[in-house]
Amino acid sequence: MRMQEVLRLPELAAGRLLAGAGGLHREVRGVTVIDAPDGIAFIRGGEFVLSTLFLYRRAREQLALVEELVRRGGAGLGIKLERFVDALEPEVTAAADALAFPIYRVPDALAWVDIINPVLTELLGRKKGELERCWTIQRRFISLALEGSSLEMLAQELAGMIRRSLAVVNNLTGVTAAVDFPELAPEPWRAGVGETARPLPGRPNLLRISAPDPRWRRIVCRIGGDGEVDGWIIVMDQGDPLLTEELVAIEQAAVAVALEVHKARAVHHMRRSVQGDFLHHLLAGDFESEAAVTASARAVGWQIAPAYVGVVAQVDRLPAEPPPGTCRVGWWILDLLAREGLPPGCIAELGYQDRPVALVAVSPDAARDYADRQVAEQISGLIARLGQAHPGLKLSAGVGRPRVGVLTVRESYREAVAALELAPVLPGGGPVALFRDLGLYRLVGQPDHPEIEQFIHDTLGPILRADRQHRGELAHTLGVFLDHGGSYRETAKALHVHHNTVRYRLARAQLLGGFDLGSARERFNLQLAVRLWRASRLYSAAK
């Protein structure tokens, strides 16, 4: 019940509004009398306050009363004049007008009880009707949720109830259902620059965001509980304040949306589980024929293409604002990649070690024309855009060579893993590494090249044993020395040690290994052995 409705009651019709017409929309939730020194301390908000001003005869006292009532959320002030105060001073009425706080002169002949009784009777009657409407609202949204209503239907229903423009955001899918919603900042549920967010009293899931521009003031309702945010309802807060039943409608809509999101999440997780099982079987080589692969893929919602390029990604650093604690990081990254735009026809799920895996469909002709480079460019663009959208997020990826025939896609996947793991040993590499560009490192870890391990052992064996026994850095120092063209000073700078330390370590390495750093042939073998040793360590760690 608003102040303007209170003042239209028959018992008050003979009175007169003295000031604060701009606040007649204030909601009235009770009536009280202040004629005691400590009366104002019991104002809880929403009261129509009655007073003879016996304690507030001076203008400054009346000003203080008005300001304190506004601060405490009072709905309005009803006064009797010509008893203790003949008239309000102009500065008092001016302050009430500025604060949009109604001051009403009640009829002199009325006792306080003649005002309190009809107002409370009206309030109780309206409260009964409000509770009935709230119950109807609750039943309506529960019914919509059980019927499986879409986000769009729920948004339309809520907008019709509260007559406001709004948007409903599903965090699981990133889908937004809007009804006449203006174009705001990318995340309108957060307070922007110059805006403030405060919880509504008694409603922990509701925030009022105040903005310098009245057009952007809004009510935000969090969807979800237990620390997990399933989404948001954003309602533009223009015009009269929302009534209690309208706030209830927002909260009940949030419950219905949460049920819809939870249902969608359960389906989503189940689909991911079966798709993940299919991908693991495919990459493990468990299928005996392409027909078996095609049938299994169709059962989990995927269509098989003639050729694929394997891609494996990993998270090198989480963003400044990490995903929710209950969210699986790999799935979170997959969702981000999907929203940003994975290539069409892509099979994407989590692989081993929770790394996102994408099998990117390419045409058989493209598979013969370096399609992996085109895929790498697409993935590089995705990673760059995600880095901009989520500051601090660092992703890297490996890309295998194209393979025609779904049974051979596991080879492209293995190449993508090798490219991802061996990328750190390549100079000047970006976030995406192609197996095609690994050069000699492609041999590392391959079962049909057993001589690699023996070559590393023959060339560096004594040095590596000494490093293990004494926790030394002879092999690492040798590698950095060779990487820097045999410069002692550049090596010392790279290692942050004195150049004499570098000379000592290299002399020790030469003594143990029995090689001559002055020989071009031996330096070539040493550099090759050191790089293969570095790569083999990374590859072994990946396995």
ZIGIPE-V584286 format. One line per field, one symbol per residue. ss: DSSP state (a for helix, b for strand, c for the rest). A space follows every 50 residues. Layout:
ss = ???
This chain:
ss = cbaaaacccaaacccbbbbcaaacccbccbbbbcccccaaaaccccbbbb bcccccccaaaaaaaaaaaaaccccbbbbccccccccccaaaaaaaaacc ccbbbccccccaaaaaaaaaaaaaaaaaaaaaaaaaaaaaaaaaaacccc aaaaaaaaaaaacccbbbbbcccccbbbbccccccccccccccccbbbbb ccbbbbbbbbcccaaacbbbbbbcccccccbbbbbbcccccccaaaaaaa aaaaaaaaaaaaaaaaaaaaaaaaaaaaaaaaaacccccaaaaaaaaaac ccccccbbbbbbbbbbbcccccccccccaaaaaaaaaaaaccccccbbbb caaacbbbbbbbcaaaacccaaaaaaaaaaaaaaaaaaaccccbbbbbbc ccbbcaaaaaaaaaaaaaaaaaaaaccccccbbbaaaaaaaaaccccccc aaaaaaaaaaaaaaaaaaaacccaaaaaaaaaaccccaaaaaaaacccaa aaaaaaaaaaaaaccccccaaaaaaaaaaaaaaaaaaaaaaac
